[in-house]
Amino acid sequence: MSNDKPEKKFEAPQWVLDENNPDLPEPSAEVSKKQRIVLVITLIFVFPFCMWAGWFEFGRAQSGNWRAWVYTFEWPFFGGIAIYLFRRLMRGDVPKIPRPDLDALARAQDEEASEK
């Protein structure tokens, strides 16, 4: 099986290389004032909208739209998720992307290339 593409050596994206570089400082876990303002403003709009949408769907469900019953409970659930994420982000608990094992990825690519 011939492949017209030239073989390319495995290269990790720059953000992976930066995260694995011990010489670079770790990003701050503290939430800045600007980030706090954005989070508060977002929650001020998102949570009431979710509650209103749940109430709106409840009215539709009462008028006979059976599918609206799902949305009646779904929108307040989204509002709860918004509060959960707001509290988590305000504490500075930002989820981290798992770091890939660069050596294992390079070995896997080398093995794949040797099989061809």
Secondary structure, DSSP 4 states (H G I P E B T S, - for coil): ----SPP------HHHHHHT-TTSPPPP-SPPHHHHHHHHHHHHHHHHHHHHHHHHHHHHHHTT-TTHHHHHHHHHHHHHHHHHHHHHHHTT-PPPPPPP-HHHHHHHHHHHHHH-
